[in-house]
Amino acid sequence: MRDAMILAHELLCVVLLYTVFCRAVRTDHTVRVDVRAAFCLLGAVACIGVPAPLIWDGVPSTFTLALLAVITVVQVVTARHWANGVPIGFYKPECTRVHCNAKGSCNDQA
């Protein structure tokens, strides 16, 4: 049972990290800072989670696995909203429907 729980934890962390990576590569300075920070933190925790059971010689609890699974499922289910890029609500207010020039300013396009 110990090995199965550790394996589930590893797989969930890797999938979570992948989903965060897929979103992070689509973000830039036009995306709200809180959104970028949230994905950065989620990715960092997923990265730490991969070696955690090996480093601290622990078995994740059932609740920890359930929470990790639900967060991962949310990422997978909401991936369709990212299929065409960052969802409009995650852009800075001045950058909705953006086209940003080389200087980083945002020009609203109708």
C-alpha positions as CSV (number, residue, x, y, z in Angstrom):
1,M,0.0,0.0,0.0
2,R,2.9,2.3,0.8
3,D,4.4,2.0,-2.7
4,A,1.0,2.5,-4.4
5,M,0.4,5.7,-2.4
6,I,3.9,7.1,-3.2
7,L,3.4,6.2,-6.9
8,A,0.0,7.9,-7.0
9,H,1.6,11.0,-5.3
10,E,4.5,11.0,-7.9
11,L,2.1,10.7,-10.8
12,L,-0.2,13.4,-9.6
13,C,2.7,15.8,-8.9
14,V,4.1,15.2,-12.4
15,V,0.7,15.7,-14.1
16,L,0.1,18.8,-12.0
17,L,3.5,20.2,-12.9
18,Y,2.8,19.6,-16.6
19,T,-0.5,21.4,-16.5
20,V,1.0,24.3,-14.8
21,F,3.9,24.4,-17.3
22,C,1.3,24.4,-20.2
23,R,-0.3,27.5,-18.7
24,A,2.8,29.3,-17.7
25,V,4.4,29.2,-21.1
26,R,1.4,31.1,-22.4
27,T,1.6,33.9,-19.9
28,D,3.7,37.1,-20.2
29,H,3.7,40.6,-18.8
30,T,0.2,41.3,-20.0
31,V,-1.2,38.6,-17.6
32,R,-2.2,39.7,-14.1
33,V,0.7,39.3,-11.6
34,D,-1.5,37.3,-9.1
35,V,-2.3,34.8,-11.9
36,R,1.3,34.4,-12.8
37,A,2.3,34.2,-9.1
38,A,-0.4,31.5,-8.4
39,F,0.9,29.3,-11.3
40,C,4.5,29.9,-10.2
41,L,3.7,28.8,-6.6
42,L,1.6,25.8,-7.8
43,G,4.4,24.7,-10.1
44,A,7.0,25.1,-7.3
45,V,5.0,23.0,-4.9
46,A,4.5,20.4,-7.5
47,C,8.3,20.3,-8.2
48,I,9.0,20.0,-4.5
49,G,6.3,17.3,-4.2
50,V,8.0,15.0,-6.7
51,P,11.0,14.2,-4.5
52,A,9.3,14.9,-1.2
53,P,8.4,11.3,-0.2
54,L,11.9,10.2,-1.0
55,I,13.7,13.0,0.8
56,W,11.5,13.0,3.9
57,D,10.8,9.2,3.8
58,G,7.1,9.7,4.2
59,V,3.9,8.3,2.8
60,P,1.3,10.9,1.8
61,S,-1.9,10.6,3.7
62,T,-5.2,9.7,2.0
63,F,-6.4,13.3,2.4
64,T,-3.2,14.7,0.9
65,L,-3.6,12.4,-2.1
66,A,-7.2,13.4,-2.4
67,L,-6.4,17.1,-2.3
68,L,-3.6,16.7,-4.8
69,A,-5.9,14.7,-7.1
70,V,-8.7,17.3,-7.0
71,I,-6.3,20.1,-7.7
72,T,-4.9,18.1,-10.6
73,V,-8.4,17.3,-11.9
74,V,-9.3,21.0,-11.8
75,Q,-6.2,21.8,-13.9
76,V,-7.0,19.1,-16.4
77,V,-10.7,20.0,-16.7
78,T,-10.0,23.7,-17.1
79,A,-7.3,23.1,-19.7
80,R,-9.9,23.5,-22.5
81,H,-10.3,27.2,-21.5
82,W,-6.6,27.7,-22.2
83,A,-6.7,26.0,-25.6
84,N,-6.7,29.3,-27.5
85,G,-4.4,31.1,-25.1
86,V,-4.8,32.8,-21.8
87,P,-8.5,33.3,-20.8
88,I,-9.5,37.0,-21.2
89,G,-10.2,37.4,-17.5
90,F,-6.6,36.7,-16.5
91,Y,-5.2,39.6,-18.5
92,K,-4.4,43.0,-16.8
93,P,-7.4,45.3,-17.2
94,E,-5.6,47.5,-19.6
95,C,-4.5,44.5,-21.7
96,T,-7.8,42.8,-22.5
97,R,-8.1,41.8,-26.1
98,V,-4.5,42.8,-26.3
99,H,-1.9,43.3,-28.8
100,C,1.3,44.4,-27.1
101,N,4.1,46.1,-28.9
102,A,7.8,45.6,-28.4
103,K,7.9,48.2,-25.6
104,G,5.4,46.2,-23.6
105,S,2.5,48.6,-23.8
106,C,-0.9,47.2,-24.6
107,N,-3.2,48.4,-27.3
108,D,-6.8,47.4,-27.1
109,Q,-8.1,46.0,-30.3
110,A,-11.8,46.0,-31.2
